[in-house]
Each structure stands twice: as C-alpha cells, then as structure tokens.
Amino acid sequence: MVSQFKIGEYRAISLWGARGTRQLLRLKHPGMGVDDRTYDMAYTEEGAERVRAMGFNCVYLMCSWGFPPETEEMDWEVFRRAVRLYHEAGIQVVGGVQVSSCMAQGPYREKDWYALDPWGRRIPCYRECYYTCWNSPDWLEDVKKRICVVIEAKADGVFFGEPWMGGVPLDVGRGLLGVAGCHDARCRAAYAEETGGLALPAGIHPRGRRVQAYLQWRASLIARRLQEWASYAQELNPAIVITVEGCEPDCRNPFVQVGHELAEPADTYEPRLLACDLPRAESAGYLVQNAAALDGALSGPDGAAALSHVGPRQADTGTFWSGHHFQVAMAEACALEVPPVIDGNGFVYRRSLTLLIHKQYKRQQEAIGQMNAWLEQHAGWLNNRTNASPLAVLYPQEALRTDWNAVAPVFWGACQTIIAHGLPFRVVGQGSWDDVTTLVVPPGQVSWLDQRLERFVEQGGRVIALQRARTGMSGRPLWTGYRPPRPSWLHWPLVRRISNRLGAKIWRLRHAGRLIRFWANRLRRPDRAPVNKLFALPPDELQRELLEAVETGSFPRVTGGVLFSLWREPDGVEQWHLVNYQDKAVRATLHAPEFVSGWVYAPGEEEAVKVFGNDVIVTVDAYKVLRLRHQMGSQE
C-alpha cells in the first residue's frame, strides 16, 4: 500500500458504486432517487480520471455487499475491470467486503447463519438485509470467498465493512436499548464454554459485571474473527494490506454499541477508517470537531493506526457542502498526524443519492485536489514530527465503557474548551506523555492511572482533576457542580426489561418496514442532520474555571477560534498547525512565550511567508502551518 499511510503520500477516497450499491440504496432509502449514471461511472475509466484529477492515488471500491453469489457475480466482474482501469491510471485499489450482514434473497433466504435477538428473531439492518452470526462456520467461509474475489481481482488491499456481529443498540433517552450482538444457539454455547457456563444477558446495562463480561467476550470474538480473515487474505497475497471500518468517533459508547473502541491495540486491528463528520462551527454554540476522537484513537500504548474517513454523515439530507468544508476536514486530520480518506459517498443532488465525482461538485473536487497537491508537496516535514504540546487531556477509555453518560460529556467538554480558546491541543492515554507538563483528567475509574500520575507529578507535572480527586492534583477538583443529563425513565432498572425489548421491536420496525422507512425519508427536513450534544460548548462559567486552572499565560496560544496543535521536528523546529472551523477566514494572533521566527505555509499559497516576533498575526482560511525557531533563523 502506498507509503504505509503517510500524510501526503497516502491520498485516498472511498466510492461505493456499481449495481450492487444502487440496489442496496434503494432498499435502504425507499422514496429517494438514485443517480445510476454516477454510481456506475465510479467503476469506469471516466471515474478513474476524475479520481486522478483530484490528486488521489488510492481508491476504496466496494466489491461485495452480501448479495447471493448468483446475483453478485456480475458485480464482481465489474469490480475486476475497475481494478484494471484504476491501475492503468496509477491508482491503487482497496476492495470492500461487507462482513456483518447479507441480503436474505434467493438461496440466502433460508440460511441459518443469521444473528438472532434474545427472543429468537432475526435482527435487520434494513429491508431484506439481516445481521449474521460470527460463530457460524458457513458465514465465516462465505466471507473468505468474497475476500478471495478481491484478491483474485489483483486489488492492493481489502477493506472490512461494518465489522460488528449481530445487533447494534438504539440510542434512546440518553441510553442504549435493544440488542447487542447475537443470541442464537451457537453464540450461547460458545459463551457458556468460554465462561464456565454463564448465560448471555438479554439486557445491556453496561455497569453490571455480567454484562461487562459479555461485552468483553464479544469484543474479543470480533477481534479474533477479523484477525482470522486478515490472515487468510495475507496467505493468499502476503503483500495485501487490510483496513477495517471503525466506530463513529462520537457515537454513544462504541464499546457497547459495536464492540469496538477508539484506542484499540495495534495488534488487534489493522488501520481503521473512523467515520468522521465534516468539522464546522455551528451558530448555536456547537463546535463539530473530530480532533478529540482522532487524537483519542492514537492514545493507546502502541500507537494503532487510524484514518479519518471524513464526509457527509447523512445520505438522506440535501446539504450542499462546500470545498472549504473538505479542506478543513483534511487539514484537521493532518494537524493531528492522521491521514484523511475522503468519503465520496452520502451526497444528495435534487433528492437523488449520488457521489462526490458528480459534475455538480466540481468546485469541491478542485478544492480537494488543491489540498492533496499541497500535502504531497510538503509530505517530507509533515511526516517528520513528534507531539510537543505541554497541555493534554486524558482519554479515560475504561471509564467510558461502563459510565459513558457521566464521563463522555466531561471529556468532550474539556476538549471543546481547549480547542475553542486556542490552547495547544493533545489527548493522551496509555501511550507517550512526552513534553506534557499539565494534564486535565476527566472523572471515572481507570485502573492504571494512579501510578502513572505519581510518576508524572514526581517529574514536575501538574494534574487538573475534573469532578473527582486524583493523585497529585493541584487544588480541588473542578466542575463538581456540573452533572450531565441522566438517562430517562426508560433505563430505570424496573422498566429496563420491558423497554429493552421495546427497543428491539422499534429497531425491527424502523429497518425492516418499507412503508415506515419510506415516510421517515420523506418527512426528514432537507438540511443538516442534528448535531451531537457532545459538540456543545460547556457553559461559560465552566470554561472560565478550567482556563483559570490551566494558567493559560504559561502556554503558547492562539486567539481567533482555531484548532492549535504543536509539534517538534528532530532538529528543534516547531510546527504550529492552525485549523479554522469557521466558514470564513479568521484573523488569528499567536502568542509565543518568547521571540520566534520562521515561515508560514498554507494551501493555495505558492511560497512560504517569513514571520517573527512574540506575537504573530496571520489570516487563516482553512489551514496554516508555522515552522518556527525560538531564535532568529533561516528558511529550512
């Protein structure tokens, strides 16, 4: 795979097209049009040329959506031809395989490999499509056959789509209801064998020990199956590169929902595509950003790779995203040393589903091409840096598993505050804390944390604790009066059994009923999807309390409302990355603790600009990077 996922050298886009995608979309979004021509074009020479013109050197194409082979064989032939055409254009291809579900059509209609809920019912994804059981030998072999199709087509990589087993709970009343995983006889027997006879829990309240044991077993099973499929692919072609679809970074408790976590060990999953939203500042006090999640994904002990799969989240909305939004999304990922992968799907033009390569999006294509060219030009020093931010927020992964509702809003609130006020942003976990001098610690139980904090304080570090006292903290805990909203009465212990079953029924009606799905699409307002509450900025008094405790005057900082990440090159040059979430250019003032000099780089500007001083003023459109020394120097 090109350059092992280095920024500027790995430039990728995903385009789910061809006949199989069109069929799936008509099942998933009844009542909406489908732009057949553009979906088919993605797998042709014309599509390859549009991808090449945007500066991409890698494309993700779906090979198998889980239709029966008798139906899907023609799609496989189209995929084989597309691989050849893209290779002729100098673009590598990753073939996607759906591993969590299949279409209950034709010979697949009566298969016994479908996941079941605790009440013996199949669990739908949408009409005619159902989740599968990952303990079914027949399903495991069926996935291998589709992996073989991708490799025989001479693709450069394999992508595992939606890699979770069985049901995904609904987010209802600030909690999760419905079915997590599969409860058929195979899974019940496997769980009992591995746990000494325990039964699968029907409910999913994550704070119970019994449920936690089950969730841990499910996560380990998912990791094991993905490793088996990856090993099979690499047996067929040792050079093949595996990528895996990860959880949505801001979804509600991904460990409970899909059995994944942001900070996965590097030996558990191959590089993961995290489904990121297009970042932006909303007028109602919301800052939609992926920085907290992307940095959290890199905070593990061994630096698992992550890719920012960024694009429109809602395929049934009509929002017209500008080229600026895509440049900001790519800049945000680069500022955190995460390669962006543009999600070219989920576009709607005149109430018809289409792709980014549609001619209507020429300006967006040009903006993305400009950013790709800039990243390629400066890839050398963009990939030669280590994080040097003195301020960090701890990612409390263990606590989020069991107490998401209480911990996640506090973690995101601290990150939102730091980003909004232009302090150097960084998230840490069990990985490196090098150069960190001040650590903000959210609430929640984290088993390894106390000993790490003791060493951190002994080395001169400061600990700022939120809501809960911590080892070595300075002063009292902050935000003690802040209590995030609690789950509704649907999650009270006495009604959970009934409401959980109700959640499963709602899921079946919503995803399996054509008429209900049709009117849900028709009645949806054609504007942006509702913004996740985690992106709300905390109240002003909480922001002030945290900023006063951080002692902002001791850090380099930026005024102007931009993301600020700070890095250091091996020779001591500092990189100050500035990302503007606003729709218009902003005037930002950089306050350095001492006199600095250096050069400013930005997409769309052919030459770097010389700057120096204690306070440096720059105008940031989407992205600017300053390479600075703390003394007078010359351009590198």
C-alpha positions in Angstrom: 0.0 0.0 0.0 1.3 3.5 -0.9 3.7 4.8 1.7 2.2 2.9 4.6 -0.4 5.6 5.4 1.8 8.6 5.5 0.3 12.1 5.2 0.6 13.5 1.6 1.9 10.2 0.3 -1.3 8.2 1.0 -4.2 10.1 -0.6 -7.4 8.1 -0.7 -11.1 8.3 -1.4 -14.0 5.9 -1.0 -16.6 5.5 -3.7 -19.3 2.9 -3.2 -20.7 2.4 -6.7 -21.9 0.0 -9.4 -25.1 -2.1 -9.5 -24.8 -3.6 -6.0 -24.6 -0.2 -4.3 -27.6 1.0 -6.3 -29.6 -2.0 -5.3 -28.7 -1.6 -1.6 -29.5 2.2 -1.6 -33.0 1.5 -3.0 -33.6 -0.9 -0.2 -32.1 1.3 2.5 -33.6 4.6 1.3 -37.0 3.9 -0.3 -38.6 7.0 -1.8 -35.3 8.6 -2.8 -33.8 8.7 -6.2 -30.5 7.1 -7.1 -28.1 8.6 -9.6 -27.4 5.5 -11.6 -25.0 7.1 -14.1 -22.7 8.4 -11.4 -22.7 5.3 -9.4 -21.8 3.2 -12.5 -19.2 5.8 -13.6 -17.2 5.3 -10.4 -16.1 1.9 -11.7 -15.1 3.1 -15.2 -12.3 4.9 -16.9 -14.1 8.2 -16.6 -14.4 7.7 -12.8 -10.7 6.8 -12.5 -9.9 10.0 -14.4 -11.9 12.2 -12.0 -10.3 10.5 -9.0 -6.9 11.0 -10.5 -7.7 14.7 -11.3 -8.4 15.3 -7.6 -4.9 14.1 -6.7 -5.8 10.7 -5.2 -3.5 7.7 -5.5 -5.8 5.2 -3.8 -9.5 4.4 -4.1 -11.8 2.2 -1.9 -14.3 0.4 -4.1 -17.0 -1.9 -2.7 -16.7 -5.4 -4.1 -19.4 -7.3 -2.1 -22.4 -6.1 -0.2 -23.5 -9.6 0.8 -25.9 -10.4 -2.1 -26.1 -14.1 -3.1 -23.3 -15.1 -5.5 -25.8 -15.7 -8.3 -26.8 -12.1 -8.0 -23.4 -10.6 -7.2 -21.2 -12.3 -9.8 -21.8 -9.6 -12.3 -20.7 -7.0 -9.7 -17.5 -9.0 -9.1 -16.8 -8.8 -12.8 -17.4 -5.0 -12.8 -15.0 -4.7 -9.8 -12.3 -6.7 -11.6 -12.5 -4.4 -14.6 -12.4 -1.3 -12.3 -9.2 -2.6 -10.6 -7.5 -2.8 -14.0 -8.7 0.7 -15.1 -7.6 2.3 -11.9 -4.2 0.6 -12.0 -3.8 1.9 -15.5 -4.4 5.4 -14.2 -1.7 4.9 -11.5 -4.2 4.5 -8.6 -4.2 1.6 -6.1 -7.5 -0.1 -5.2 -8.8 -1.4 -1.9 -11.8 -3.8 -2.3 -14.5 -3.6 0.3 -16.3 -6.7 1.7 -19.4 -6.4 3.9 -18.7 -8.8 6.9 -21.6 -8.2 9.3 -24.7 -8.8 7.2 -26.2 -10.2 4.0 -29.3 -10.0 1.8 -31.9 -12.6 2.6 -32.7 -13.2 -1.0 -32.7 -16.3 -3.2 -30.5 -19.1 -1.8 -29.6 -16.8 1.2 -33.3 -16.5 2.3 -33.3 -19.7 4.3 -29.7 -19.8 5.6 -29.2 -20.5 9.3 -26.3 -18.1 9.7 -28.4 -15.0 10.8 -27.9 -13.4 14.1 -30.9 -13.7 16.5 -32.1 -11.5 19.3 -32.8 -12.9 22.8 -36.4 -13.6 21.6 -35.4 -15.7 18.6 -36.0 -13.1 15.9 -33.6 -12.1 13.1 -32.0 -8.7 13.5 -32.5 -6.4 10.5 -30.1 -3.8 9.1 -32.8 -2.7 6.7 -35.4 -4.3 4.4 -34.3 -7.7 3.2 -30.9 -7.4 4.9 -30.0 -9.0 8.3 -27.0 -9.3 10.6 -25.1 -12.5 10.6 -23.7 -14.8 13.4 -19.9 -14.7 13.6 -20.0 -18.2 15.2 -21.5 -19.7 12.1 -18.8 -21.7 10.1 -20.8 -21.2 6.9 -20.8 -17.4 7.2 -17.1 -17.3 8.1 -16.4 -19.3 4.9 -18.7 -17.1 2.8 -16.7 -14.0 3.8 -13.5 -15.8 2.9 -14.9 -16.5 -0.6 -15.5 -12.8 -1.1 -12.1 -11.9 0.2 -10.7 -14.3 -2.4 -12.7 -12.4 -5.1 -11.0 -9.2 -4.1 -7.5 -10.7 -4.2 -8.0 -12.6 -7.4 -9.0 -9.2 -9.0 -5.4 -8.1 -8.1 -6.6 -5.4 -5.7 -3.9 -3.8 -3.4 -5.9 -4.1 -0.2 -9.0 -5.5 1.5 -11.5 -3.4 3.5 -13.7 -5.0 6.1 -17.0 -3.0 6.2 -19.2 -2.7 9.3 -17.2 -5.3 11.3 -19.5 -5.9 14.2 -21.5 -9.0 15.0 -25.3 -9.0 15.4 -27.4 -6.2 16.7 -26.4 -2.6 17.3 -28.5 -1.0 20.1 -30.6 2.1 19.6 -29.8 5.5 21.3 -33.0 6.2 23.2 -33.5 8.5 26.1 -29.7 9.2 26.6 -29.0 5.5 26.9 -28.9 2.3 24.7 -31.8 0.0 24.2 -32.2 -3.1 22.0 -29.9 -6.0 21.2 -26.1 -6.0 21.4 -24.6 -8.9 19.4 -26.1 -12.3 18.6 -28.0 -14.6 20.9 -28.5 -17.7 18.8 -27.7 -21.3 20.0 -24.2 -21.1 18.6 -23.3 -17.9 20.5 -25.0 -19.1 23.7 -23.0 -22.4 23.5 -19.7 -20.6 22.7 -20.2 -18.1 25.5 -21.1 -20.8 28.1 -18.0 -22.8 27.1 -15.6 -19.9 27.4 -17.1 -18.5 30.7 -17.8 -21.7 32.6 -21.4 -22.0 31.9 -22.7 -18.4 32.0 -25.7 -17.4 30.1 -25.9 -14.5 27.6 -27.5 -11.4 29.2 -30.6 -10.2 27.4 -30.2 -6.6 28.7 -27.2 -4.3 28.0 -26.8 -2.1 31.1 -23.0 -1.7 30.9 -22.4 -1.2 34.6 -23.4 -4.7 35.6 -20.5 -7.2 35.9 -22.4 -9.9 34.0 -23.0 -7.5 31.1 -19.4 -6.3 31.1 -18.1 -9.9 30.9 -20.3 -10.5 27.9 -19.3 -7.3 26.2 -15.6 -8.1 26.7 -16.2 -11.6 25.2 -18.0 -10.1 22.2 -15.1 -7.6 21.6 -12.5 -10.4 21.8 -14.6 -12.5 19.4 -14.8 -9.7 16.9 -11.0 -9.1 17.1 -10.3 -12.8 16.7 -12.6 -13.2 13.6 -11.1 -10.1 11.9 -7.6 -11.5 12.5 -8.6 -14.8 11.0 -9.9 -13.1 7.9 -6.9 -10.9 7.7 -4.5 -13.9 8.0 -6.5 -15.7 5.3 -6.1 -12.7 2.9 -2.4 -12.4 3.6 -1.9 -16.2 3.0 -3.4 -15.6 -0.5 -1.3 -12.5 -1.0 1.4 -11.6 1.6 1.6 -8.0 0.2 -2.1 -7.3 0.7 -3.0 -4.5 3.1 -6.0 -4.8 5.4 -8.1 -1.9 6.6 -11.1 -2.1 8.9 -14.1 0.2 9.4 -14.0 1.6 12.9 -16.7 3.0 15.1 -18.1 6.5 14.6 -15.9 8.6 17.0 -18.7 10.5 18.6 -21.3 7.7 18.8 -22.7 6.7 22.1 -20.5 4.2 23.9 -18.9 2.4 20.9 -17.7 -0.5 23.1 -21.4 -1.3 23.9 -22.8 -0.5 20.5 -20.5 -2.3 18.2 -17.7 -3.9 20.3 -15.0 -1.5 19.2 -13.1 1.2 21.0 -11.3 4.2 19.7 -7.9 3.4 21.3 -7.5 -0.2 20.1 -4.2 -2.1 20.5 -2.1 -2.1 17.3 -2.1 -5.9 17.2 -5.9 -6.1 17.5 -6.9 -4.3 14.3 -5.3 -3.2 11.1 -5.6 0.6 10.3 -9.2 1.7 10.9 -11.3 4.2 9.0 -13.1 6.3 11.6 -16.3 7.7 10.2 -15.7 11.4 10.8 -18.1 14.3 10.3 -17.3 17.4 8.3 -16.0 19.8 11.0 -17.6 23.2 11.4 -18.6 25.8 13.9 -22.4 26.0 14.3 -24.2 29.2 15.3 -25.9 27.6 18.3 -22.7 27.2 20.3 -21.7 23.8 18.8 -18.2 23.1 17.6 -18.3 20.0 15.4 -14.8 18.6 15.5 -13.1 15.2 15.1 -9.9 16.2 16.9 -10.8 14.7 20.3 -11.7 11.4 18.8 -8.8 11.2 16.3 -6.3 12.0 19.0 -8.0 9.6 21.4 -7.7 6.8 18.8 -3.9 7.4 18.8 -3.6 7.5 22.6 -3.1 3.7 23.1 0.1 2.2 24.4 1.4 1.1 20.9 0.0 3.7 18.5 -2.5 1.9 16.5 -3.0 3.5 13.1 -6.2 5.4 12.3 -7.5 7.1 9.2 -10.0 10.0 9.1 -12.8 8.8 6.8 -14.5 12.1 6.5 -17.5 13.3 4.6 -21.3 13.8 4.9 -22.8 11.6 7.6 -26.4 11.6 6.4 -27.1 10.2 3.0 -30.7 11.4 3.0 -30.0 15.1 3.6 -29.7 17.8 0.9 -27.0 20.0 2.4 -24.5 21.4 -0.1 -21.1 21.0 1.5 -18.5 23.5 0.1 -14.9 22.8 -0.9 -13.9 24.8 2.2 -15.5 22.2 4.5 -13.5 19.4 2.8 -10.3 21.3 3.1 -10.9 21.9 6.8 -11.6 18.2 7.3 -8.4 17.3 5.6 -6.4 19.9 7.5 -7.8 18.8 10.8 -6.7 15.2 10.2 -3.2 16.4 9.1 -2.9 18.6 12.1 -3.2 15.5 14.3 -0.9 13.4 12.1 -3.8 11.3 10.8 -4.1 10.7 7.0 -7.5 11.8 5.7 -9.6 9.4 3.5 -12.3 11.4 1.7 -15.8 9.7 2.0 -17.1 10.3 -1.5 -20.5 8.8 -0.7 -23.6 10.2 1.0 -24.2 13.1 -1.4 -27.7 14.2 -2.4 -28.4 16.3 -5.5 -32.0 17.1 -6.4 -33.3 14.4 -4.0 -31.2 11.8 -5.7 -28.3 9.9 -4.0 -25.0 10.4 -5.8 -21.2 10.6 -5.3 -18.6 13.3 -5.0 -17.5 12.7 -8.6 -20.8 14.1 -9.9 -20.1 17.1 -12.2 -22.2 19.3 -9.8 -19.4 19.1 -7.2 -16.6 20.4 -9.5 -15.6 23.2 -7.0 -15.4 20.7 -4.2 -13.3 18.4 -6.4 -10.9 21.3 -7.2 -10.6 22.3 -3.5 -9.8 18.7 -2.6 -7.3 18.5 -5.4 -5.6 21.7 -4.2 -5.2 20.3 -0.7 -3.9 16.9 -1.9 -1.3 18.7 -4.1 -0.2 20.8 -1.1 0.0 17.8 1.3 2.1 15.9 -1.3 4.4 18.8 -1.8 5.2 19.1 1.9 4.9 15.5 2.9 8.6 15.4 4.0 8.3 17.6 7.0 4.7 16.9 7.7 5.7 13.3 8.5 8.8 14.2 10.4 7.5 15.4 13.8 6.5 14.4 17.3 3.8 15.9 19.5 5.2 18.7 21.7 2.1 20.1 23.3 2.6 20.8 27.0 -1.1 20.6 27.7 -3.1 17.4 27.4 -6.5 15.8 28.2 -6.6 12.2 29.4 -8.7 9.8 27.3 -10.4 7.7 30.0 -11.3 4.7 27.9 -12.0 2.2 30.7 -14.4 4.6 32.4 -16.2 5.3 29.1 -17.1 1.6 28.7 -19.1 1.5 31.9 -20.2 5.1 32.6 -20.4 6.8 29.2 -23.2 9.2 30.2 -21.3 10.7 33.1 -17.8 10.7 31.6 -18.1 11.4 27.9 -19.7 14.9 28.2 -16.9 15.9 30.6 -14.1 14.6 28.4 -15.6 16.2 25.3 -16.4 19.4 27.2 -12.8 19.8 28.3 -11.6 19.2 24.7 -14.1 21.7 23.3 -13.0 24.3 25.8 -9.3 23.9 25.0 -9.9 24.0 21.2 -12.2 27.0 21.3 -9.7 29.0 23.3 -6.7 28.3 21.1 -4.6 26.3 23.6 -2.2 23.7 22.3 -4.5 20.6 22.0 -3.5 17.0 22.7 -5.1 13.8 24.0 -3.1 11.1 25.8 -3.8 7.7 27.2 -1.5 4.8 28.0 0.9 5.9 25.2 3.5 8.6 25.4 3.2 11.7 27.7 6.5 13.2 26.5 6.6 17.0 26.8 3.3 17.1 28.7 3.5 19.5 31.7 -0.2 19.9 32.5 -2.7 17.1 32.3 -6.5 17.5 32.5 -8.1 14.3 33.9 -11.8 13.6 33.5 -13.8 11.5 36.1 -14.1 7.8 36.0 -12.2 4.7 37.2 -9.1 3.9 35.2 -7.1 1.0 36.6 -3.6 2.1 35.5 -3.9 5.8 36.1 -2.8 6.4 39.8 0.7 5.0 39.3 1.2 6.9 36.1 0.1 10.1 37.8 2.5 9.6 40.6 5.4 9.4 38.2 4.1 12.3 36.2 3.9 14.6 39.3 7.4 13.4 40.5 8.7 14.7 37.2 7.2 18.1 37.7 3.8 17.7 36.0 0.6 19.4 37.1 -2.7 17.4 37.4 -6.0 19.2 37.0 -8.9 16.9 38.0 -12.5 17.3 36.8 -15.2 16.2 39.3 -13.1 13.6 41.1 -10.0 13.9 43.2 -6.8 12.5 41.6 -3.3 11.6 42.7 -1.0 14.6 42.6 -3.7 17.1 41.6 -3.2 20.8 42.3 -6.1 22.4 44.2 -9.6 21.0 44.3 -11.5 19.1 41.6 -13.2 21.3 39.0 -16.7 21.2 37.5 -18.1 19.5 40.6 -21.4 21.2 40.1 -21.7 20.0 36.5 -23.9 17.0 36.1 -24.6 15.8 32.6 -28.3 14.8 31.9 -29.1 11.3 33.2 -30.8 8.5 31.2 -34.6 8.8 31.1 -37.0 6.6 32.9 -36.8 4.0 30.1 -33.5 3.0 31.7 -34.7 2.6 35.2 -33.9 -1.0 36.5 -37.6 -1.8 37.0 -38.6 -0.9 33.4 -35.4 -1.9 31.6 -36.5 -5.4 30.8 -39.7 -4.1 29.0 -38.0 -1.0 27.4 -35.1 -3.1 26.1 -37.5 -5.5 24.3 -39.4 -2.4 23.1 -36.1 -1.1 21.7 -35.6 -4.3 19.7 -39.1 -4.0 18.3 -38.6 -0.4 17.3 -35.4 -1.4 15.5 -37.2 -4.1 13.5 -40.0 -1.8 12.5 -37.6 1.0 11.6 -35.3 -1.1 9.5 -37.4 -3.8 8.1 -40.7 -1.9 7.4 -40.6 -0.4 3.9 -43.5 1.9 4.5 -42.1 3.3 7.8 -38.7 3.8 6.2 -40.3 5.5 3.2 -42.2 8.1 5.3 -39.1 8.6 7.5 -37.2 9.7 4.5 -40.0 11.7 3.0 -40.6 13.7 6.2 -37.0 14.4 7.0 -36.1 18.0 6.6 -33.6 18.6 3.8 -30.9 20.2 5.9 -28.1 19.1 8.2 -28.5 16.2 10.5 -29.0 17.1 14.2 -25.7 17.9 15.8 -24.5 15.5 18.5 -24.9 17.0 22.0 -21.3 16.2 22.8 -20.2 19.0 20.5 -21.9 21.6 22.6 -19.5 24.0 24.3 -19.8 23.9 28.1 -21.4 26.8 30.0 -19.2 29.9 30.2 -18.5 29.6 33.9 -17.2 26.1 33.4 -14.9 27.2 30.6 -13.6 30.1 32.8 -13.0 27.7 35.7 -10.9 25.3 33.5 -8.9 28.1 31.8 -8.0 29.7 35.1 -6.8 26.4 36.5 -4.7 25.7 33.3 -3.0 29.1 33.7 -3.1 29.9 30.0 -0.5 32.5 30.2 2.2 29.9 30.6 1.5 28.3 27.2 1.8 29.3 23.6 -1.8 30.1 22.5 -3.8 31.4 19.6 -6.7 33.8 19.7 -9.3 33.6 16.9 -11.1 30.3 17.5 -8.9 27.8 15.7 -7.6 24.4 16.4 -4.0 24.6 17.5 -1.7 21.6 17.6 2.0 21.9 18.4 4.8 19.5 17.1 8.6 19.4 17.0 10.9 18.2 14.3 14.2 16.4 15.2 16.3 19.5 14.7 14.2 21.5 17.1 12.0 23.4 14.6 8.4 23.7 16.0 5.3 23.2 13.8 2.3 25.2 14.8 -0.8 23.8 13.0 -3.8 26.1 12.8 -7.2 24.8 11.5 -10.1 27.2 11.1 -13.5 25.7 11.7 -15.4 28.9 10.7 -17.0 29.3 7.3 -15.0 32.4 6.7 -11.3 33.3 7.1 -10.3 34.4 10.6 -7.5 36.7 11.8 -5.5 34.8 14.5 -2.9 36.1 16.8 -0.2 33.7 18.0 1.2 34.4 21.4 4.6 32.8 21.9 6.3 32.7 25.3 9.5 34.1 23.7 10.7 35.6 20.5 10.2 33.3 17.5 10.9 33.4 13.8 10.1 31.1 10.9 8.0 30.5 7.9 4.2 30.2 7.2 2.9 27.6 4.8 -0.7 27.3 3.6 -2.7 25.6 0.8 -3.2 27.9 -2.1 -0.1 30.0 -1.4 2.8 29.1 -3.6 5.6 30.5 -1.4 6.1 30.5 2.3 6.0 33.8 4.2 8.6 35.0 6.7 7.3 35.9 10.2 8.9 36.8 13.5 8.1 38.3 16.9 6.5 37.4 20.2 3.0 38.0 18.8 2.5 36.8 15.2 -0.8 37.8 13.4 -1.9 35.5 10.5 -5.1 35.1 8.5 -6.3 31.5 8.4 -8.6 30.4 5.7 -8.7 26.7 6.2 -5.2 25.7 7.3 -1.9 27.3 8.1 1.3 25.7 9.4 4.1 27.8 11.0 7.6 26.3 11.2 9.3 28.3 14.0 12.5 28.5 15.9 12.9 30.2 19.2 15.7 32.4 17.8 16.4 34.1 14.5 17.0 31.5 11.8 16.7 31.0 8.0 14.2 29.0 6.0 14.7 25.3 6.1 
